[in-house]
Amino acid sequence: MIRGNLQIDGMVEKPDVIGAVFGQTEGLLGDELDLRELQKNGRIGRVDIELEPKNGKTVGKVLFPSSMDMVETCILAAALETVDKVGPFDAKLVIERIEDTRNVKRKYVIDRAKELLKHLIRDELPERKEIAQMVSEDVKIAGVVEYGEDKLAAGPGIDSSDEIIIVEGRADVINLLKNDITNVIAIGGADVPPTIVRLTHEKESTLFLDGDRGGDMILKGILNATEVDYIARAPPGKEVEELTRKEIIKSIRRKVPFEQAHSKELYTYYQKNKREDETKEKKFEKVGKKEEKEAVAETMPEPEKPKKAVPENVESVVVEDKDVETLKKSLEEVAGKLKARIYDENDKMINEVAVRDLIKVLGETTQPIKAIVLDGIVTQRLADIAESKNIKYLLGIKQGNIYRMPKDVHIIW
C-alpha cells in the first residue's frame, strides 16, 4: 500500500486529482508500469483519494494498493511524486510510506492466535486437569481401609504416624484423604469404639469435630472414654466433610488442649447447677417453714453429677486434712479461668499458669511441689508427672480416664 500526502493550491475534486495522476505519469515508466495498464491487469487496485478544503486550498491523502513486488512498487511510488499540477493549480504529492499489508495480516494472525490459545487454555485444558484430579481423588478414596477390631474407616497412615486425627464419619475420612491427610480415623457412631480408646492411649490424638450441635454431642460422649490430647473444630455451621484444604489446615492449627476445651464446658455445667441450687434456696426462704422446706426439697430433683472415671480394681482415695480445704478454695477461685496453680511444700503458691502450659512448666520446675490445682481435667499424663515429682495432691474439676492410679498421689475433684 502506497500512502502519500497531497497539497493543492486551489479547490479541486477527486476526479481532478485522479486525472492528473494518471495523465502526468503516462509514458513515464514505459508500457509495463503505465498506471492504466497496471490497473487493467489487476497489479494495482482502486485508487483511493481523501480530500479536505483548508484556507482556500485542498489537502488530502492518496492510497495506491499494489500487488507488485517491492522494487516495482517503490518505482511507481517515486513516479507519483512527479505530479505537480492538478488542473490549473500547483500541487505537491509526497509519499509518506510504503507498507507491506502482509505484515498487517500477520499481526492479525498473531493476535487472533493468541486469543484462540487463551480460549483453549481457559476452556479446554482445565477439563483435562479435572479428569486427572478425579483419577487422583478416586485413588485416594480407594485408600480408605477398615481398621481394628471395630473395622473403622481410616486412612492408610494410621499405623505409621505417631499422631492421629479422629473424625466423626467415613465422609470426613474421605475428605481428609483427598487433601493428603492420611493419619485419620472415624469414630463411626455415637458410642466410642474400643479401637479409638486404645489409639488415644498409644498415640497423640486430635479430635476433629463438625462446627454444629452434632459436634457438641460427640464431644460430650467422648468425655470419659478416651485420652484425647487436643480438640479441633470446623468453622461454625460447617461439617468436616465439606471443608476445603485451607479450612482443614486452619482448623487443625487452631486446636486446643483437651483439658482446656472441656474445662469451659464443665464450668458452664457447674454454673448451671449452682444457679439451680440458688433457686432452691430462694424458694425455701419464701416458704419459711421447716416442713414445707422439706416438702419442696423432696420435689426438687438433685442436679445430675458427672460420673467419676475410676478404673477397675482401683479404690477411690478420700483425703481430708486442713491443707485440702485450702486447696479446694483455690480450685473455686480458678474455676472458669483456664488457670493452674502450683504450690510448694509450705502451701505457698509458687506459680500460676494457663492450663495448656502446665505440662511444660512442670517439666521446667526444679523445686519441690506439694499440690497442683487446675481448672481442667486430671489426665493420666498429669498423674504420671505428679508421681514422678512426688506431688501429693492433684485437684481438678474432673478426673479423666486414669487407667493406672499413681502411688501416693491423691486426686480430688
C-alpha positions as CSV (number, residue, x, y, z in Angstrom):
1,M,0.0,0.0,0.0
2,I,1.5,3.3,-1.2
3,R,0.4,6.2,1.2
4,G,1.0,9.8,0.1
5,N,0.1,13.3,1.3
6,L,-1.3,15.8,-1.3
7,Q,-1.4,19.6,-1.2
8,I,-3.0,21.7,-3.9
9,D,-3.1,25.5,-4.2
10,G,-6.8,25.6,-5.0
11,M,-10.2,24.0,-4.7
12,V,-10.4,20.7,-6.7
13,E,-12.4,17.4,-6.7
14,K,-11.4,13.8,-6.6
15,P,-11.8,13.2,-10.4
16,D,-9.4,16.2,-11.0
17,V,-6.7,14.6,-8.9
18,I,-7.1,11.1,-10.4
19,G,-7.0,12.6,-13.9
20,A,-3.8,14.5,-13.1
21,V,-2.1,11.4,-11.6
22,F,-2.9,9.1,-14.5
23,G,-2.2,11.8,-17.1
24,Q,1.1,13.1,-15.8
25,T,2.6,9.6,-15.2
26,E,1.5,8.2,-18.6
27,G,4.5,7.0,-20.7
28,L,6.9,8.0,-17.8
29,L,7.9,4.4,-16.9
30,G,7.1,2.6,-20.2
31,D,4.1,0.4,-21.0
32,E,4.8,-2.2,-18.3
33,L,4.5,0.3,-15.5
34,D,1.7,2.5,-17.0
35,L,-1.0,3.1,-14.4
36,R,-3.8,2.3,-16.8
37,E,-2.2,-1.0,-17.9
38,L,-1.4,-1.9,-14.3
39,Q,-5.0,-1.3,-13.2
40,K,-6.3,-3.4,-16.2
41,N,-4.0,-6.2,-15.3
42,G,-5.0,-6.0,-11.6
43,R,-1.5,-5.2,-10.4
44,I,-2.7,-2.1,-8.7
45,G,-6.1,-1.7,-7.1
46,R,-8.7,1.1,-7.0
47,V,-7.0,4.4,-6.2
48,D,-8.5,6.0,-3.0
49,I,-8.2,9.7,-2.5
50,E,-9.4,11.7,0.6
51,L,-9.6,15.5,0.1
52,E,-10.4,18.3,2.6
53,P,-10.6,22.0,1.8
54,K,-8.4,24.2,4.0
55,N,-8.0,28.0,3.7
56,G,-8.8,28.1,0.0
57,K,-6.5,25.2,-0.7
58,T,-7.1,21.4,-0.8
59,V,-5.2,18.9,1.3
60,G,-5.6,15.1,1.4
61,K,-4.2,11.6,1.2
62,V,-3.6,9.3,-1.7
63,L,-3.8,5.5,-1.3
64,F,-2.5,3.1,-4.0
65,P,-2.9,-0.6,-3.4
66,S,-0.2,-2.6,-5.2
67,S,0.3,-6.3,-5.8
68,M,3.7,-5.8,-7.5
69,D,7.0,-6.7,-5.9
70,M,8.8,-4.2,-3.6
71,V,11.1,-2.8,-6.3
72,E,8.3,-2.1,-8.8
73,T,6.1,-0.6,-6.1
74,C,8.9,1.7,-5.0
75,I,9.5,2.8,-8.6
76,L,5.8,3.6,-9.0
77,A,5.7,5.5,-5.7
78,A,8.6,7.7,-6.9
79,A,6.8,8.3,-10.2
80,L,3.8,9.6,-8.3
81,E,5.8,12.3,-6.7
82,T,6.4,13.8,-10.2
83,V,2.7,15.1,-10.2
84,D,3.0,18.9,-9.8
85,K,-0.3,20.1,-11.3
86,V,-4.0,19.4,-10.7
87,G,-6.0,21.4,-13.1
88,P,-4.6,25.0,-13.2
89,F,-3.3,24.8,-9.6
90,D,0.2,23.8,-8.4
91,A,0.3,20.6,-6.5
92,K,2.7,18.6,-4.4
93,L,2.4,14.9,-3.8
94,V,4.8,13.4,-1.2
95,I,4.9,9.6,-0.5
96,E,4.6,9.2,3.3
97,R,5.4,5.5,3.4
98,I,5.0,2.2,1.7
99,E,3.7,-0.6,4.0
100,D,3.5,-4.3,3.4
101,T,-0.1,-5.3,4.0
102,R,1.1,-8.8,4.7
103,N,2.6,-7.5,7.9
104,V,-0.9,-6.2,8.9
105,K,-2.3,-9.7,8.1
106,R,0.5,-11.3,10.1
107,K,-0.2,-9.1,13.1
108,Y,-3.9,-10.0,12.8
109,V,-3.0,-13.7,12.6
110,I,-0.7,-13.4,15.7
111,D,-3.3,-11.5,17.7
112,R,-6.1,-13.9,16.8
113,A,-3.9,-16.9,17.5
114,K,-3.2,-15.5,21.0
115,E,-7.0,-15.2,21.6
116,L,-7.6,-18.7,20.4
117,L,-4.8,-20.0,22.6
118,K,-6.2,-18.2,25.7
119,H,-9.6,-19.7,25.0
120,L,-8.0,-23.2,24.6
121,I,-6.2,-22.9,27.9
122,R,-9.1,-21.4,29.8
123,D,-11.9,-23.6,28.5
124,E,-10.3,-26.9,27.3
125,L,-7.2,-27.6,29.4
126,P,-9.0,-27.4,32.8
127,E,-11.2,-30.3,31.7
128,R,-8.1,-32.4,31.4
129,K,-6.9,-31.3,34.8
130,E,-10.3,-32.1,36.2
131,I,-10.0,-35.6,34.8
132,A,-6.6,-36.0,36.4
133,Q,-7.9,-34.7,39.7
134,M,-10.9,-37.1,39.6
135,V,-8.5,-40.0,39.0
136,S,-6.2,-38.8,41.8
137,E,-9.2,-38.4,44.2
138,D,-10.5,-41.9,43.3
139,V,-7.1,-43.4,44.1
140,K,-7.1,-41.5,47.5
141,I,-10.7,-42.7,48.2
142,A,-9.6,-46.2,47.4
143,G,-7.0,-45.8,50.2
144,V,-9.8,-45.9,52.9
145,V,-9.2,-49.0,55.0
146,E,-11.1,-50.9,57.7
147,Y,-9.0,-50.5,60.8
148,G,-9.0,-52.5,64.1
149,E,-11.4,-54.9,65.6
150,D,-14.3,-52.4,65.1
151,K,-13.5,-52.1,61.3
152,L,-13.5,-48.3,61.5
153,A,-13.0,-46.2,58.3
154,A,-9.4,-44.9,58.4
155,G,-6.5,-43.6,56.3
156,P,-3.5,-45.8,55.3
157,G,-1.2,-43.7,57.6
158,I,-3.0,-44.5,60.8
159,D,-0.4,-47.1,61.9
160,S,2.8,-45.4,60.7
161,S,2.1,-42.0,62.3
162,D,2.7,-41.0,65.9
163,E,-0.2,-38.6,65.7
164,I,-3.8,-39.3,64.7
165,I,-6.8,-37.3,63.8
166,I,-10.2,-38.6,64.9
167,V,-13.3,-37.6,62.9
168,E,-17.0,-38.4,63.1
169,G,-17.7,-40.5,60.0
170,R,-16.4,-42.1,56.8
171,A,-17.2,-39.0,54.7
172,D,-14.9,-36.9,56.9
173,V,-12.1,-39.5,56.4
174,I,-12.5,-39.3,52.6
175,N,-12.3,-35.5,52.6
176,L,-9.1,-35.5,54.6
177,L,-7.6,-38.2,52.3
178,K,-8.5,-36.1,49.3
179,N,-6.4,-33.3,50.9
180,D,-3.4,-35.6,51.6
181,I,-4.1,-36.2,55.3
182,T,-3.8,-40.0,55.8
183,N,-3.4,-40.4,59.6
184,V,-7.2,-40.1,60.2
185,I,-9.8,-42.5,61.6
186,A,-13.6,-42.2,62.1
187,I,-15.5,-42.9,65.3
188,G,-18.3,-44.3,63.2
189,G,-21.2,-43.7,65.7
190,A,-22.4,-42.2,68.9
191,D,-20.6,-44.8,71.1
192,V,-16.8,-44.6,71.3
193,P,-15.3,-47.9,70.0
194,P,-12.6,-49.7,71.9
195,T,-10.2,-49.2,68.9
196,I,-10.4,-45.4,69.4
197,V,-9.9,-45.8,73.2
198,R,-6.7,-47.9,72.6
199,L,-5.3,-45.5,70.0
200,T,-5.8,-42.4,72.2
201,H,-3.7,-44.2,74.9
202,E,-1.0,-45.1,72.4
203,K,-0.7,-42.0,70.2
204,E,-1.1,-38.3,70.4
205,S,-4.6,-37.7,69.2
206,T,-6.7,-34.7,67.9
207,L,-10.5,-34.9,67.9
208,F,-11.6,-33.0,64.8
209,L,-15.4,-32.3,65.0
210,D,-18.1,-30.6,63.0
211,G,-18.9,-27.0,63.9
212,D,-22.5,-27.7,64.8
213,R,-24.6,-29.3,67.6
214,G,-23.7,-32.8,66.3
215,G,-20.0,-32.0,67.1
216,D,-21.1,-30.9,70.6
217,M,-22.8,-34.2,71.2
218,I,-19.8,-36.2,70.1
219,L,-17.6,-34.0,72.4
220,K,-19.8,-34.9,75.4
221,G,-19.9,-38.6,74.5
222,I,-16.1,-38.9,74.3
223,L,-15.5,-37.1,77.6
224,N,-14.9,-40.0,79.9
225,A,-14.0,-42.7,77.4
226,T,-10.7,-41.6,75.9
227,E,-7.3,-39.9,76.4
228,V,-7.7,-37.4,73.6
229,D,-5.0,-34.7,73.7
230,Y,-6.5,-31.9,71.5
231,I,-9.8,-30.7,70.2
232,A,-10.2,-29.1,66.8
233,R,-13.5,-27.7,65.4
234,A,-14.7,-26.9,61.9
235,P,-15.9,-23.3,61.3
236,P,-19.4,-22.7,62.9
237,G,-22.2,-24.3,60.9
238,K,-19.8,-26.3,58.7
239,E,-19.0,-30.1,58.6
240,V,-15.6,-31.6,58.2
241,E,-16.6,-33.4,55.1
242,E,-17.3,-30.2,53.2
243,L,-14.2,-28.2,54.2
244,T,-11.6,-27.0,51.7
245,R,-7.9,-27.8,52.2
246,K,-7.2,-24.3,53.6
247,E,-10.1,-24.6,56.0
248,I,-8.9,-28.0,57.2
249,I,-5.4,-26.9,57.8
250,K,-6.6,-23.7,59.6
251,S,-9.0,-25.6,61.9
252,I,-6.3,-28.2,62.9
253,R,-3.8,-25.4,63.6
254,R,-6.3,-23.8,66.0
255,K,-6.7,-27.0,68.1
256,V,-6.7,-26.6,71.8
257,P,-5.7,-29.0,74.6
258,F,-8.4,-31.4,75.6
259,E,-8.3,-30.1,79.2
260,Q,-8.8,-26.5,78.1
261,A,-11.8,-27.4,75.8
262,H,-13.6,-29.3,78.5
263,S,-12.9,-27.1,81.4
264,K,-15.1,-24.4,79.6
265,E,-17.9,-26.9,79.1
266,L,-17.8,-28.3,82.6
267,Y,-17.6,-24.9,84.1
268,T,-20.8,-24.0,82.3
269,Y,-22.3,-27.2,83.6
270,Y,-21.4,-26.4,87.2
271,Q,-22.6,-22.8,86.9
272,K,-25.9,-24.1,85.7
273,N,-26.2,-26.4,88.7
274,K,-25.2,-23.6,91.0
275,R,-28.0,-21.4,89.7
276,E,-30.4,-24.3,90.3
277,D,-29.2,-24.6,93.9
278,E,-29.7,-20.8,94.4
279,T,-33.2,-21.0,93.0
280,K,-34.0,-23.8,95.6
281,E,-32.7,-21.6,98.5
282,K,-34.9,-18.7,97.4
283,K,-37.9,-21.0,97.3
284,F,-37.1,-22.2,100.8
285,E,-36.9,-18.6,102.1
286,K,-40.3,-17.8,100.7
287,V,-41.9,-20.9,102.3
288,G,-40.4,-20.1,105.7
289,K,-41.4,-23.4,107.4
290,K,-39.2,-26.4,108.0
291,E,-41.9,-28.9,107.0
292,E,-42.6,-27.0,103.8
293,K,-38.9,-26.7,103.1
294,E,-38.5,-30.4,103.3
295,A,-41.5,-30.9,101.1
296,V,-40.1,-28.6,98.5
297,A,-36.7,-30.2,98.8
298,E,-38.2,-33.6,98.1
299,T,-39.9,-32.4,94.9
300,M,-36.7,-30.7,93.6
301,P,-34.5,-33.1,91.7
302,E,-30.9,-33.3,92.6
303,P,-28.6,-31.9,89.8
304,E,-27.0,-34.7,87.9
305,K,-23.4,-35.1,88.7
306,P,-20.8,-36.1,86.1
307,K,-19.7,-39.7,86.6
308,K,-16.2,-40.1,88.0
309,A,-14.0,-42.2,85.9
310,V,-12.4,-44.7,88.2
311,P,-10.5,-47.7,86.7
312,E,-11.4,-51.2,87.6
313,N,-9.8,-52.7,90.7
314,V,-8.8,-49.2,92.0
315,E,-10.4,-47.8,95.1
316,S,-11.1,-44.0,95.4
317,V,-8.9,-42.3,97.9
318,V,-10.6,-39.7,100.1
319,V,-8.2,-37.3,101.8
320,E,-9.4,-34.9,104.5
321,D,-7.0,-32.6,106.3
322,K,-6.5,-28.9,106.8
323,D,-4.4,-28.5,103.6
324,V,-7.1,-29.9,101.4
325,E,-9.7,-27.3,102.4
326,T,-7.4,-24.5,101.4
327,L,-6.7,-26.2,98.0
328,K,-10.4,-26.7,97.4
329,K,-10.9,-22.9,97.9
330,S,-8.2,-22.3,95.4
331,L,-10.0,-24.6,92.9
332,E,-13.1,-22.5,93.2
333,E,-11.1,-19.4,92.6
334,V,-9.6,-20.6,89.2
335,A,-13.0,-22.1,88.0
336,G,-13.7,-20.8,84.5
337,K,-10.3,-19.1,84.1
338,L,-8.4,-22.0,82.5
339,K,-5.6,-21.5,85.0
340,A,-3.5,-23.9,87.0
341,R,-1.8,-23.1,90.4
342,I,1.4,-24.8,91.7
343,Y,2.0,-25.0,95.5
344,D,5.2,-25.8,97.3
345,E,5.7,-27.9,100.5
346,N,4.8,-24.8,102.7
347,D,1.4,-24.4,100.9
348,K,2.7,-21.3,99.2
349,M,1.7,-20.7,95.6
350,I,4.8,-20.6,93.5
351,N,3.3,-20.2,90.1
352,E,0.0,-19.6,88.2
353,V,-0.1,-20.6,84.5
354,A,-2.5,-21.4,81.7
355,V,-3.8,-25.0,81.8
356,R,-2.3,-25.6,78.3
357,D,1.2,-24.7,79.6
358,L,1.0,-26.7,82.8
359,I,2.9,-29.8,81.5
360,K,5.7,-27.7,80.1
361,V,6.0,-25.6,83.2
362,L,6.1,-28.8,85.4
363,G,9.0,-30.1,83.3
364,E,11.0,-26.9,83.9
365,T,10.2,-26.6,87.6
366,T,13.1,-28.0,89.8
367,Q,11.9,-27.1,93.4
368,P,9.6,-29.5,95.3
369,I,5.9,-29.3,94.6
370,K,3.2,-30.4,97.1
371,A,0.0,-29.7,95.1
372,I,-1.4,-28.7,91.7
373,V,-4.8,-27.0,91.4
374,L,-6.2,-26.7,87.8
375,D,-9.3,-25.6,86.0
376,G,-9.2,-28.7,83.9
377,I,-9.3,-32.5,83.8
378,V,-6.8,-34.6,85.7
379,T,-5.4,-36.9,83.0
380,Q,-3.2,-39.9,83.1
381,R,-0.3,-37.9,81.8
382,L,-0.6,-35.4,84.6
383,A,-1.0,-38.1,87.2
384,D,2.2,-39.8,85.9
385,I,4.2,-36.5,86.2
386,A,2.8,-35.9,89.7
387,E,4.0,-39.4,90.7
388,S,7.5,-38.8,89.2
389,K,7.8,-35.5,91.0
390,N,6.4,-36.8,94.4
391,I,3.4,-34.4,94.2
392,K,0.9,-35.2,96.9
393,Y,-2.3,-33.6,95.7
394,L,-3.9,-33.1,92.3
395,L,-7.1,-31.0,92.3
396,G,-9.2,-30.5,89.1
397,I,-12.8,-30.1,88.0
398,K,-12.9,-33.7,86.8
399,Q,-10.9,-36.8,86.8
400,G,-10.2,-38.3,83.4
401,N,-9.7,-41.9,82.4
402,I,-7.0,-42.9,84.9
403,Y,-6.2,-46.5,83.9
404,R,-3.1,-46.6,86.2
405,M,-3.6,-44.9,89.6
406,P,-0.3,-43.4,90.8
407,K,1.0,-44.3,94.2
408,D,0.9,-41.7,97.0
409,V,-0.9,-39.1,94.7
410,H,-4.3,-38.0,95.9
411,I,-6.7,-36.9,93.1
412,I,-9.5,-34.7,94.3
413,W,-12.3,-33.2,92.2
